[in-house]
Amino acid sequence: RQNCPICMADIHTSRIGAQVLPCGHLLHRTCYNAMLQRGYRCPLCMHSAVDMSSHWKELDEEMAQTPMPPEYHNMTVEILCNDCSARSTVQFHILGMKCMHCESYNTAQAAGKQSAIS
């Protein structure tokens, strides 16, 4: 048995239809639609719940047009990708940090892992 992680009601006895996310987690369809109004990630595992590839391409373009100040040019950070679970070291950018393995921006900076490239 699994409860909907948004409303906490039992999904299997509910009259509301269920939505299976790409990660395999279940949400009520109404809860899923409400979640998409606020974000794109599974509330349990943080994987992208929808195809974000077109948004990632837009973000690539926006980042290319938004240079970082000189003091950040050589700054790298270690990230963890929420979509493929890979760790990588990437150049820091205020708009986002792209996973080198799956090209997702659904990433989080690993605690305390940043450095300047000499």
HELIX and SHEET records of a PDB file:
HELIX    1   1 ARG A   29  ARG A   38  1                                  10    
HELIX    2   2 SER A   53  ALA A   64  1                                  12    
HELIX    3   3 PRO A   70  TYR A   72  5                                   3    
SHEET    1   A 2 ALA A  18  VAL A  20  0                                        
SHEET    2   A 2 LEU A  26  HIS A  28 -1                                        
SHEET    1   B 3 ARG A  87  GLN A  91  0                                        
SHEET    2   B 3 MET A  75  CYS A  81 -1                                        
SHEET    3   B 3 THR A 107  ALA A 116 -1                                        
END                                                                             
